[in-house]
């Protein structure tokens, strides 16, 4: 089972990934959004051990969901 510190890091990386993903998709020509999205992808991949952003986001999401179920927080 993941430690609270690791779980918090993955959750923070996932939140950053989602934020910058939305910004980048809304403005694909925005160089700052692209750079920050790429940085968020790299951080999430590092935190989850996945090879691409989509896989990392799925892994982080399923990990967070599994931990919520273990705690009894399914809402």
C-alpha positions, 0 to 999 in steps of 0.5 A: 500500500502506498504511503500517505506522502506518495499518495499525496504526491501522485494526487498533486501531480494528477491535479496539476496534469488535469489543470494544464491539460485543460489549459493546453487543450483550450489554447494549443498555441499557448507556449506557456500552457504547452510547456507547463502541460509537458512538465506536468506529464513528466512529473506524473509519469515519474510519480506513477512509473508510467511511460506516457501521460494517459497511462500515468493519469489512468494509474493515478486515478485508479490508485486514488479510487482504490484508496478511497474505497479502502477508506470507505469514501466511495462518493 
